Amino acid sequence: MVWFGRLVVVVALCLPVLPAGAAGIPTALIATALGPVEVKGVPKTVAVYDVAAIDTLLHLGITPAGRPQKIFVPELEAKTKGAAPVGTLQDPDLEALSMLGPDLVIIGGRSSPHLDTVRRVAPAIDMTIDGKDLLADAKRRLSAYGLLFNREVEAKAAEVRLDAAVAATRAAVAGRGRALIVMTNGPKLSAYGVGSRFGWLHSELGIPPAVPDLGTALHGEVVSFEFIRKANPDWLIVLDRTAAIGETGASAKATLTNDLVAQTTAGSTGQIVYLPPADTYIAAGGVSATLRVLARLEERFRAAP
């Protein structure tokens, strides 16, 4: 996809960095969620509407000039406090974006439906990460950002760190039993299986599912405490959505502290892993966020008797 002012031309192949154009501007084909996009020059002013992208860019030493008003991850909020607010994750502010005048806009996930709208103001790419293939997508985005911003050495080093963390976590969970992934939303419960947005915890880390035939709906399968007791997982892997989005309400620990959960192997042995909420739910696939999620899993599985 080539940018000529506001005109977009689709390119079919994904190639490495291309030779400089007639004006001497280097050109690269960047792998995006919608296919390869040709970008001319290294972007200097970038607005980002995807928290995973912000996370990975900061990991590479790149600070966005524009960001959503709220990005939910405390570490990222602190590191980007000087960036101009350009709307929210779900609702880009085109006037603020136009005033910023970015060379490139990066969207993804919750902001991806606004790609065409954002392109009225500036060139934009969709870098959505699919949770079903999270680790592979995370590394593809990492590699693309390294190429786009001339940070290929840093991107390769970050990939090595990710691979090492994955290997360590796989070793920690091996042979430790079956797990059920649960998301709490106040008192409500949803469970996620192998093909779901959190399914990479099973497929990539080798954690056997306690319930193999769970559905793959985006918001999970609504379940009850009786369902959890019947599944009797050796481990409960828990995401607190209320905490992830900064709302008030019953915490995941409060919700899961009851007699039915206590009757499971996970509940009776204390083998309940509470994932970093915003890292797992909002910044999923960001390099630093993924490293923190993996570290939490490795720590808890290794600590179990």
Backbone hydrogen bonds, N-H to C=O, Kabsch-Sander energy under -0.5 kcal/mol:
donor,donor_aa,acceptor,acceptor_aa,energy
2,V,9,V,-2.4
3,W,38,E,-0.6
4,F,2,V,-0.6
4,F,7,L,-2.1
6,R,4,F,-0.7
7,L,4,F,-2.4
9,V,2,V,-1.3
15,L,13,L,-0.7
18,L,27,T,-2.6
21,G,25,I,-2.3
24,G,21,G,-2.0
27,T,18,L,-0.9
28,A,39,V,-2.5
30,I,28,A,-0.7
30,I,37,V,-3.3
32,T,35,G,-1.0
33,A,126,D,-2.8
34,L,126,D,-0.5
35,G,32,T,-1.4
37,V,30,I,-2.4
38,E,1,M,-2.9
39,V,28,A,-3.1
39,V,37,V,-0.5
41,G,26,P,-3.8
41,G,39,V,-0.5
46,V,44,K,-0.6
47,A,104,L,-2.0
48,V,66,G,-2.3
49,Y,106,I,-3.4
54,I,50,D,-2.2
55,D,51,V,-2.6
56,T,52,A,-2.3
57,L,53,A,-2.9
58,L,54,I,-2.5
59,H,55,D,-1.8
60,L,56,T,-1.3
61,G,58,L,-1.5
62,I,57,L,-2.9
63,T,61,G,-0.5
65,A,46,V,-2.3
66,G,46,V,-1.7
67,R,84,A,-2.3
69,Q,87,G,-2.9
73,V,71,I,-1.4
76,L,73,V,-0.7
77,E,73,V,-2.5
78,A,74,P,-2.2
79,K,75,E,-1.5
80,T,76,L,-1.3
81,K,78,A,-0.8
83,A,80,T,-1.9
84,A,65,A,-3.0
86,V,67,R,-2.1
88,T,91,D,-1.9
93,D,86,V,-2.1
94,L,92,P,-0.9
97,L,93,D,-2.4
98,S,94,L,-2.5
99,M,95,E,-2.1
100,L,96,A,-1.7
101,G,97,L,-1.9
103,D,45,T,-2.6
104,L,45,T,-1.4
105,V,123,P,-2.0
106,I,47,A,-2.8
107,I,105,V,-0.5
107,I,125,I,-2.6
111,S,108,G,-1.8
112,S,109,G,-1.3
114,H,111,S,-2.2
115,L,112,S,-1.6
118,V,114,H,-2.8
119,R,115,L,-1.9
120,R,117,T,-1.4
121,V,118,V,-2.1
122,A,118,V,-1.8
125,I,105,V,-2.3
127,M,107,I,-3.4
127,M,125,I,-0.6
130,D,128,T,-0.5
131,G,129,I,-0.6
133,D,130,D,-1.7
134,L,131,G,-1.2
137,D,133,D,-2.5
138,A,134,L,-3.0
139,K,135,L,-2.0
140,R,136,A,-2.0
141,R,137,D,-2.8
142,L,138,A,-2.2
143,S,139,K,-2.4
144,A,140,R,-2.1
145,Y,141,R,-2.6
146,G,142,L,-2.1
147,L,143,S,-2.1
148,L,144,A,-2.8
149,F,145,Y,-2.5
150,N,147,L,-0.8
151,R,146,G,-2.8
152,E,146,G,-0.5
155,A,151,R,-2.4
156,K,152,E,-2.3
157,A,153,V,-2.1
158,A,154,E,-2.1
159,E,155,A,-2.1
160,V,156,K,-2.0
161,R,157,A,-1.8
162,L,158,A,-2.3
163,D,159,E,-2.7
164,A,160,V,-2.2
165,A,161,R,-2.3
166,V,162,L,-2.6
167,A,163,D,-2.4
168,A,164,A,-2.3
169,T,165,A,-2.2
170,R,166,V,-2.8
171,A,167,A,-2.0
172,A,168,A,-1.7
173,V,169,T,-2.1
174,A,170,R,-1.3
176,R,173,V,-2.1
179,A,208,P,-2.7
180,L,235,W,-2.0
181,I,192,Y,-0.7
182,V,180,L,-0.6
182,V,237,I,-2.8
183,M,190,S,-3.0
184,T,239,L,-2.6
185,N,188,K,-2.1
186,G,250,A,-0.5
188,K,185,N,-1.4
190,S,183,M,-2.0
191,A,221,E,-2.4
192,Y,181,I,-2.2
193,G,215,G,-0.9
196,S,193,G,-1.5
199,G,196,S,-1.5
200,W,131,G,-0.6
201,L,198,F,-1.7
202,H,199,G,-1.4
203,S,199,G,-2.5
204,E,200,W,-2.2
205,L,200,W,-0.9
206,G,202,H,-1.6
207,I,201,L,-0.8
210,A,179,A,-2.6
214,L,211,V,-1.1
220,G,217,A,-2.0
221,E,191,A,-2.6
222,V,220,G,-0.6
223,V,189,L,-1.6
228,I,224,S,-1.6
229,R,225,F,-2.3
230,K,226,E,-2.5
231,A,227,F,-2.6
232,N,228,I,-1.9
234,D,178,R,-0.9
235,W,178,R,-1.7
236,L,271,Q,-2.0
237,I,180,L,-2.5
237,I,235,W,-0.5
238,V,236,L,-0.6
238,V,273,V,-3.5
239,L,182,V,-2.5
241,R,184,T,-2.4
241,R,239,L,-0.9
242,T,184,T,-0.6
244,A,240,D,-1.9
245,I,241,R,-2.0
246,G,243,A,-1.1
247,E,242,T,-2.4
255,T,251,S,-2.4
256,L,252,A,-2.3
257,T,253,K,-0.6
257,T,254,A,-0.7
258,N,256,L,-1.4
262,A,258,N,-2.1
263,Q,259,D,-0.9
263,Q,260,L,-0.6
264,T,261,V,-1.7
266,A,233,P,-2.0
267,G,261,V,-0.6
268,S,264,T,-2.8
269,T,265,T,-1.7
270,G,266,A,-0.7
271,Q,266,A,-1.8
272,I,270,G,-1.7
273,V,236,L,-3.2
274,Y,272,I,-0.6
275,L,238,V,-2.7
275,L,273,V,-0.8
280,T,276,P,-2.0
281,Y,277,P,-2.5
282,I,278,A,-2.0
283,A,278,A,-2.5
286,G,283,A,-2.6
290,T,286,G,-2.9
291,L,287,V,-2.3
292,R,288,S,-2.0
293,V,289,A,-2.2
294,L,290,T,-2.6
295,A,291,L,-2.3
296,R,292,R,-2.1
297,L,293,V,-2.1
298,E,294,L,-2.8
299,E,295,A,-2.5
300,R,296,R,-2.3
301,F,297,L,-2.5
302,R,298,E,-2.4
303,A,299,E,-1.6
304,A,300,R,-0.9
